[in-house]
Amino acid sequence: MARLKFNLIPGKPSLLSMGFGGLCWLPAAMLGQSALLLGILFWTGWFMFTIRKLQQIPNAQSIIVNRTLPERFLIGRSAQIQLSIENRSKYPVILQFRDEIPDTFLLEEKFHAIPLKGNQKTTLTYLVSPTQRGRQAYGKFVGRIAAPGGWFWRESQWDLAEDVKVYPDFKLIAAERLNAKMLLKDWHVRRPRKKRGEGHEFESLRSYAIGDDSRHVDWKASARRQKLIVRQLQVERGQQIAIMLDCGRLMSESIAGHTRLDHSMNAALMLGQVAGKRGDNLSLVCFSNHIQAYMPSTKGRAVMHRMMETLYHVEASPLESDYWQVTAEAMHLLKRRSLIVFFTDVLDEAAAQGLANNLARAASRHLVLCVVLSEPGILAAANQMPTDSHEVYEKAAASQLLIKRHLALEKMRSKGILVLESTPNTLTIELVRRYIEIRMSNLQ
């Protein structure tokens, strides 16, 4: 902790007294030297009083400030910040302060001056609300210290700068409802599947027995134990899910206060939570004209943590997405047949031609589900009953957009691609419901 600078700033009482002291010279100017003594006496007393007050203001080293931040910030959710302030001097002080929060944080309350007695420690809390994901920077703690009365203030700064991470968020209420639905259908989802072959998933180590395949010998374990040890394998029990998140130009459009990318992230996180609880392996690819972030295949409780760490800094790019290159790279990473959940946006058949061709190429080896968001405003405009010429044109334009989008999605379906189109409010539930249907039908 370092004090970067300090300044002495006169307070309101000090400024008023200086103004009054200036008026004391008026009698001297009008009456001559006989009234000069009045001004000299006033300013002598003023300087003595000021020196006394300055001695009662502790320096910055006597004020200890610590900031405690939460372990995780979630976009759009209030977070509590705790400040610990200790006055180690013997003099009482008044502290006015300002905490330099990140530019993308909203401060939900104002700071007020606080009194501190000598050798007193206090704890303050305030709330902030992040508005943007990614790595954000907390700045210095800036404060003004004064003796009671606020005659003079000493301005100081404490270097408490640190970076924080703001993660995407998903609705807890929707999560509770989904978990309840998952429990009711759990016996359907977990019904056994036929397992053929010896498998490739590691289960345990055991001693070598006559007849064991020599390819399964674990030579490092054998060297440590001074006897032959083999790896015991099992047939893979979970499905492989690959989430591909389009972060190109089309996903930067805002719907209901959040971008298409943010809505898609929330749905992807919920899908990851449900799939992780059911033992599925999940991988994640975020891309625009190149792969921006990649999470290798993960299963179990680690899925959510690794997804949050992968997604928190991903932002929509102003560039067009390169479906040809990214799809080829993703297919190279996926060794097993997988359920590919592809989050993107579709405008019309011509604009989506490259996307449809590449998803069809992926569908020859994998099961592909293309997830797109519909704009509630366009749906409302297309379904309205126009009352004037402006609403007639508005309805016609919205209807044309919906028809073009519908034709593009039907073209995808004709190529063997599953399609899910939903509004932001129902996307999460519809996506998990479709995932359950795929597992129940053993389509993968």
N, C-alpha and C positions, 0 to 999 in steps of 0.2 A: 504494500500500500504506500503510495507516494503522493505528496502534496505537490501539485504541478505549479500553482501560482497562488498569490493572494493579493487582494487589494483592499484598501480602506475606503469605505463609501460612507459619506455622512447620511445619517437618518433624518427623518422628518423633524424631530425635536431640535436637532443640531442646526438644520437649515433655517428654521424659524428663529432660533436664538441669534444666528449670524445676521439675519435680516434685521432683527431688533437692535443688534449692536451697531449696524450701519446707521440706524436712525439716531443713535447716541451722539454722532458727530454733528448733527444738525444744530444743536444749541451752541456748539463751539464755533461753528461758522457764523452764527447770527449774533452771539454775545461776546465772542472773542475768547481769549485764553482763560478767562475765569471759569468757563464751562468745560475746558479740555480735560480736567481731572475726572469728570464723569465717564468719559469714553475710556480713559486709561484704566480706571478701576474696573469697568465692565469687562474689558477684554483680558485683563489680568486674571480676573476670576473665571472667565470662560476657558482660557487656556489651562488653568489649573484643574478645573472640573473635567475638561476633555482628557487630559493626561491620566487622570484617575480612572475615568471610564475605559480608556484604552488598555490600562493595566489589568482591568477586570475581564477583558476579552481574551480567552485562551487561544493559543495558536492551533493550527490545523492538526499537529501531531497529538494534541490532547483530546481530539474528537475522533473516535474510532468508528468507522462505518463498514458494515458487512452486508452484502446482498445475497439472499438465498433464493434460487430459482427452482421451479418445479422440474422434475426429471424429464418431462415431455410436454411440449406445447402442441395443441391440436387446433387446426384452422377453424375459426368461427366459434371457439369455445373459450369462455373466461378462464384465466389462469391467475392464481394468487402469488404475488411477489412479496417476500418478507424482507424488511430492512431492520437491522440491528444497529442501534446508535448508542454509543457510550461516551459520556463526558468524564474524562479522567482528571479534570482540573478541579480545584476547590471552589471555583466561582460558578454561580448559576448563569445560564446563558439562554438565549432564544435562538432557535435554528430555523431558518427558511431554506428549503431545499428543492431541487429538481432532479429527478432521475432521468437520464437520457435513454429512453426506450427506443427500440427500432422504429423506423419510419412507417413500417407496415403494421404496427400495433396501435390499437385504439385504447386510450386511457379512459377508464370508466369512472374516474373520480378525480377531484382536484386535491393538490397538496396544500396543507396549511402549516403555518408556523407552529412549532412545538417548543414548550419550555423544558429545560433540563436543569435539575439541581446539580450541585457539585457532587462528583463521583456517582452519578446516577446513570443507569442503563435502561433503555426502553426499546420496545419492539413495535414496529408499524407494519401494516399490510395494505396493499392496494391491488386492484384488479386491472388486468389488461386483456384485450381480445385480439389475437392475431388475425390478419386478413389475407395473408399470403403464405404459401408453403415455402420451404427451402431454408437455407442457412441465413439467419439474421444476426445483426450485431447490436448488442447492448453497449452503451457508451459509459461515460464517466458519471459520477455522482457529484453534483454541483450544489454547494450550500453557502449560505451567508450566516455568520455567527455574530451575535451582539450580546452585550450585557443587558439586563432588564431595563426597559425604557427605550432601547433602540437608538441610543445617541450616535454611535458609529457602528458600522457593520464591516466585518472582515470576510471577504469573499474567498473561498477556497474550492479546490477540486480534488476529488479522490479517484484514483485510477482503478476503476472496477470493471473495465471493458472486458467483455467476453462474448463469444459466439454461441448462439442457441439454435436448435433445430425445431422447425415447425412442421409437424406431420399432417398428412390428410386425416380426415375424420369421417366416421360413418355413424348413422343414427342408432343410438342404443335402443330406442324403442323398437325400431324395425328389427334389430338383432334379437331382442327378447321374443318377439312374435315368431321370427323365423326359427329360433331354437325350439320353441314349443311345437311348431309344425314338424320340425325335423324329428323330434322325439316320437310324435304320433306315427310317423311314417318310417321310423328307424328299422323296423323289422323287414320292411320291403327293401330298403336301401342296402341292408347288410345281408340279404339272402346270399347263400354261397354260390360261387361261380365254379365252373369246371376248371380244374387245374391239370394241365398236361405237361409232361417233361419233368426234368429234374430241377429246373429253376436256376436262377442266377443271383438271387438275393442272399447275402450272408446272414446266417442265423447264429452259429456258435462254433467253437473249436472243440475237437476231441482227439483222442489218441488214434493213431493209425491202426487199422485192422486189415488182415489179409483180404485182398479183393478190392480194396479202395482204389479209386482212380488216382494215379500219381500226379495228375494235373492239379489236384486239389490239395497237395501238400503245401503247408505254410512253412517255408524254409526259415523265416526269421523266428517264428515261434518254436520251431523244432530246435534251432540252435540255442535258444534261451533255456529250453527244458531238457536238452540233451536226449531227446527222443523224437520220433516222427510224430508230427501233429498235422491233422488235415482240417480244412475248412468245411463245415457242414452248411450246405446251401438249401434254400427253400424256394418254392415257386412264388413269384411276386403276387402279393395279395391286394395291393392298391392299384387304382388306375393312374394313368399319367395324364395330367392336365397342363396345358401350356397356354398362358394368358399373353396375348399380343396386344399392346396398347399403342394405338396410333397417337402420336404427339405432334402431328403436322398442322398445317395452317387451318384446316377445317375444324379441328378440335379446340380452337381458341375462341369460338363463338360462345357468347354468354347466354345461358338459359336459366331463368328463375334465380338470378343472382350469382350463379356459378358457371364456369366454363363447362363445355362438354367433357373436357378432360377430367375435371374434378368430379363430375357425376360418375364418369366411367371408373375413376379410381375408387370411389366409395363402393360401387358394385363389385369391383374386382377384389377389394379387401374382404367384403362379406363372403364372396365365393371362396376366397382363400381360407377364411375361418371355418366354413362348413366343410370344405374338402379336407382340410388338415385334421379335423376331428374324426373324419371317417377313413383316415389312413391313406389318402391319395397322395401321390407325388405331384408337386406343383412347381412349375418354372414360370418365369416372367420375363418378357422382352418389351422394352419401351423404345420406340423408334420414331424417326421422322424421315430425313433423307439418309440416315445412318442409325445404327443401334446406339441409343443414348444410355441405356442402363440394362443390365442383364442379371437375373437371379437364377443360378443353377437349380436343378431339381432338388426340392426340399420336401420333407414330410413331417407330420407330427406337430408338436407345439412350437417348433421353431419357424413354422411357415409365416405366422402373422408378424413376428418380430423382423424377419428378414424382408418381408414385403414392405413394411413401414420404412425400413432403412433404405430400401431401393427406391421407393416412390416419393419420399419427402422433398427431394430437390428437383424432381422432374417437372419441366414447364413446357407449355405448348410452343412450338417453333413457328416462325413466320414462313418457313419453307414448305414446299410441297413434299409429300411423303413419297419415298422411292419403294414401291411395293415389290418391284422385281428383285432388287438387290437384297432387301431385308427378308423377304420370304425365302430366298435361296439360302441365306445365312441361317435363318431359323430352322429350316428343314435339315440343314447339316448338323445342328445342335441336337435335334430330336432323334434319338436312336430307336425308341420304341413307338409303336402306334399310340397316338395321343388324341385327346379331345382338345382341339385348338379353339379357344375363345378369343375372337378377334374383335376388339372394340375400335370402331371407326365411324365415319359419316359418309353418306351416299347422297349425291345431289341428283344425278340423272344417269341414264344408261351410258351415254358417251363418256362422261367424266369418270364413271366407275368401271370402264372397260378393262383397264389395267388391273384394278383390284380384283374384279371378277375372274379374270384369266389366271391370276396367281393363286387365288383361293381355290379355284378348280384344280390347279396343279397340286396344291397341298391336299385336297380332298381325295386324290387318288391313293394316298398312303395313310391319311389321318381322317378323323371326323372333325369337320370344321363348323363352328357356330359363329356367324357374323352378327354382332350386336350393334345396333344403331339407335340413336335417340331421336324421337320425334319432337317437334317444336309445338307446345300447346297453343301458342299464339296463332300459328299458321292453321292448325286444326280448327280453332275457334273462328278464324276469318273465313275458312272454307265452308263452315256449317251455319254461318249467320244468315239471317233473312235481311237482305239489303233494303234500306229505306231511302237512299239517295244514290246519285250517280257515282260518288266517291266509293261507297261501300260495294257497289256493283263491280267496279274495277278491282277493288281489293279482294272480293270473293273470287273473281275470275283468276287473278294472279295466284292466289293461294291454292286454288283447285288445280291449276296447271302444275305448280310445284309438286303437289301431292301425287298427281298422276305420273309425272316423270320419275319421281322417287319410287312409286309402286312398280312401275315397269322395270326399273333397274333391279329392285329386290326380287321380282319374279324371275328375271333372267338368271340371278344367282341361284335361286331354288331349282331352276331347270338344269343347272350344272352340278347338282348334288350337294349344294351348300345349305346348311340349316341357317335360318334367319330369325332373329329376335328383334322386333321393333317395339319400343316402349317409351312412355313419357318418363321424365326424371323422377316423379313421385312413386312410380311403380317399378322402376328398372330393377332394383335390388331383389324384390320379391319374385318378379317374373324370371330373372336370371337364375336364381337358386331353384325355382320350380322346374325350369327347363333342365337344369343339371340333374335334378332328382329323376325326371322322366327318362333322361338318357341312361342313368344308372339302372333304373328299374327295367328298362327295355333291353339292356345289354347291347346297345347299339355300337358301343366302342369295341 
